[in-house]
Amino acid sequence: MFITKKNQKKIIIFAIVLLFLITTDFFRNFNNLIKFNYDQRIVNAYGFCSRESIGYLNYIKAKYKFNYNIRIINYIHAPNTSWSITNPREINKYSNELILLNYPGRKIKIKLNQNKINEYTINNFYFYLDKIKQNNYLEINSVKITGLSNPKIEIIIKDSVGNIIKNIQITNFKIFENRIVHLTNINFEELKNSFNLYLRLSGMNIKNNAQIFFITENKYNVSNYKIIDNYDTCYYLKK
């Protein structure tokens, strides 16, 4: 069957539109629009008490009718979510209340990634500075305490382009129970810009499958606050 040029153009346009709808996930999004109401779609996209936790923020905003802005602390790397509850009329006014999202408990446990043999790293450690105290220690699983030869721990702090900002030699530490290495307190308060933390271990027999965690005391202890609202790991607190 002969196809005219006019029909060819229609087919091409139809194919382009169909391809666009498929690549933009239009059909799934349209189905969600019909199937779920606004609040359900927000939860599906941003989580209720997970990820950005916009669902929980919308819930407490509707329930408690904020007059002022409230500081939000999210323990998971996520985009800023203050827009969801910010009162634009009181943009610079904050209450003595606090919202904690994805609260991990009294201790913050950060897994280090192995960079190379006996070197581990935490990228963007700066993210945790407003959430931690100075009581820090390492937990190393599968470390052997036999056959140690002058064990050393070195912490290297680099800026975002790799320049060394600080080099800390840790000399006061203990290895016990085959897995815990205690460190002296490390002062991060003077570091105001984004940085990465590198950990070098020498003179220790560490297995290849060892997991190393940087553990620090949480700056925020919910028991020191009045709990106005709580759902799972999300808290609305007042001092």
C-alpha positions in Angstrom: 0.0 0.0 0.0 1.3 3.4 -1.0 1.9 5.9 1.8 1.6 9.5 0.9 4.1 12.1 2.1 1.4 13.6 4.3 0.8 10.3 6.0 4.5 9.8 6.3 4.8 13.0 8.2 1.9 12.0 10.5 3.6 8.6 11.2 6.9 10.3 12.0 5.3 12.9 14.3 3.3 10.1 16.0 6.5 8.0 16.5 8.4 11.0 17.9 5.5 11.8 20.4 5.3 8.2 21.4 9.0 8.0 22.0 8.9 11.2 24.0 6.1 9.8 26.2 8.0 6.5 26.8 11.3 8.2 27.6 9.7 10.6 30.0 7.8 7.8 31.8 4.5 9.6 31.0 2.3 6.5 31.2 3.6 5.4 34.6 3.3 9.0 35.9 -0.2 9.4 34.5 -1.2 6.1 36.2 0.2 7.3 39.5 -1.7 10.6 39.1 -5.0 8.7 38.8 -4.2 6.0 41.3 -2.7 8.0 44.2 -3.8 11.3 45.8 -1.3 14.2 46.3 -0.1 13.0 49.8 0.5 9.5 48.6 2.5 10.7 45.5 4.7 12.9 47.8 5.4 9.8 50.0 6.2 7.7 47.0 8.6 10.3 45.6 10.3 11.5 48.8 9.4 9.0 51.5 7.4 9.5 54.6 10.1 8.9 57.2 12.9 8.0 54.9 15.1 9.8 52.4 13.9 13.4 52.3 10.9 12.5 54.5 8.7 15.1 52.9 5.7 13.0 53.9 6.4 13.4 57.6 7.2 17.1 57.2 3.9 17.7 55.5 2.1 15.7 58.2 3.4 17.6 61.1 3.0 21.0 59.3 -0.7 20.2 58.8 -1.1 18.9 62.4 0.7 21.6 64.3 0.3 24.8 62.2 3.8 26.3 62.5 4.0 30.0 63.2 7.8 30.1 62.8 10.4 28.2 60.9 12.0 25.1 62.5 15.5 23.8 62.0 15.6 20.5 60.2 18.5 17.9 60.7 18.5 15.0 58.2 21.0 12.3 58.9 20.8 11.0 55.3 22.5 12.8 52.4 19.5 14.4 50.7 18.5 17.7 49.1 17.5 20.5 51.5 13.9 19.9 52.5 13.2 23.1 54.5 11.1 24.5 51.6 8.3 22.1 52.5 7.6 23.8 55.8 9.2 27.2 55.5 6.9 30.1 56.3 7.9 32.8 53.8 6.4 35.6 55.9 8.7 34.7 58.8 11.8 33.7 56.7 14.4 34.7 59.3 12.5 33.7 62.5 13.1 30.3 64.0 11.5 28.7 67.0 13.4 26.7 69.7 12.0 23.5 68.2 13.9 21.0 66.1 13.0 18.3 63.6 15.3 15.2 63.2 14.9 13.0 60.2 16.3 9.5 59.9 17.6 9.8 63.4 20.2 7.0 64.0 20.2 7.0 67.8 22.8 8.3 70.3 25.7 7.0 68.2 26.4 7.8 64.6 28.1 4.9 62.8 29.7 5.8 59.4 31.1 3.0 57.3 34.5 3.8 55.6 35.1 2.7 52.0 38.3 0.9 51.2 40.3 3.1 48.9 43.4 0.9 48.6 45.3 -1.6 50.8 45.1 -0.3 54.4 43.6 3.0 53.3 39.9 3.9 53.9 37.9 7.0 53.2 34.7 8.9 54.1 33.7 11.3 51.4 32.1 14.6 52.4 32.7 14.1 56.1 31.7 17.8 56.4 28.1 16.7 56.2 28.3 15.2 59.7 30.0 18.2 61.4 26.7 19.7 62.7 25.6 16.3 64.0 28.5 15.0 66.0 30.4 15.6 69.2 34.1 15.1 69.8 33.9 11.6 71.3 35.1 9.6 68.3 36.4 6.1 67.9 36.9 3.4 65.2 35.4 0.0 65.1 37.4 -2.5 63.0 36.0 -5.9 62.5 38.4 -8.9 61.7 41.5 -7.2 62.9 44.2 -9.5 64.3 45.9 -8.4 67.4 48.7 -11.0 67.0 51.9 -10.2 65.2 51.5 -6.4 65.3 54.5 -4.5 64.2 54.5 -0.9 65.4 50.8 -0.3 64.6 50.0 3.2 63.5 46.8 5.2 62.6 47.0 8.3 60.4 44.0 10.5 59.6 44.5 12.7 56.5 41.9 15.4 55.7 41.8 16.8 52.2 39.8 19.5 50.6 37.4 18.8 47.6 40.3 19.1 45.1 42.7 16.8 47.0 44.9 19.3 48.8 45.9 18.1 52.3 44.4 20.3 55.0 45.4 18.4 58.1 47.4 15.3 58.9 46.7 13.7 62.3 49.0 11.0 63.8 47.0 9.0 66.3 49.3 7.5 68.9 47.0 7.0 71.9 44.8 4.1 70.9 44.1 0.5 72.1 43.2 -2.7 70.3 41.0 -5.1 72.3 38.4 -7.8 71.8 39.9 -8.3 68.3 37.8 -5.5 66.8 37.8 -2.2 68.6 40.3 0.6 68.1 39.8 3.6 70.4 41.1 7.0 69.3 41.7 10.2 71.2 39.2 12.9 70.5 39.6 14.6 67.1 38.7 18.3 66.7 36.9 19.0 63.5 35.4 22.3 64.5 38.1 24.4 62.8 37.3 22.8 59.5 34.6 25.0 57.9 34.6 23.9 54.3 33.8 20.6 52.6 36.4 17.9 53.0 37.1 14.2 52.7 38.6 12.1 55.5 41.2 9.4 54.8 42.3 6.8 57.2 45.6 4.9 56.9 46.4 1.9 59.0 49.9 0.3 59.2 51.4 -2.5 61.3 48.0 -4.2 61.6 46.9 -7.5 60.1 43.5 -6.6 58.7 41.5 -9.1 56.7 40.3 -8.2 53.2 36.7 -8.5 54.2 37.1 -6.3 57.2 34.5 -3.5 57.8 35.7 -0.3 59.4 33.3 2.2 60.9 33.9 5.7 62.3 31.7 6.0 65.3 30.9 9.2 67.1 28.5 10.5 69.7 25.4 12.2 68.3 25.1 15.8 69.1 21.4 15.5 69.5 20.0 13.1 72.2 16.2 13.0 72.0 16.0 12.2 75.7 17.2 15.8 76.4 14.1 17.2 74.5 10.4 17.2 74.9 9.1 14.9 72.1 6.1 16.7 70.5 5.7 14.1 67.8 7.5 10.9 66.7 7.2 8.4 63.9 9.8 5.7 63.6 13.1 7.6 63.1 11.6 11.0 62.6 11.2 13.4 65.6 9.6 16.8 66.2 11.2 18.1 69.4 11.2 21.1 71.7 14.0 22.2 74.1 
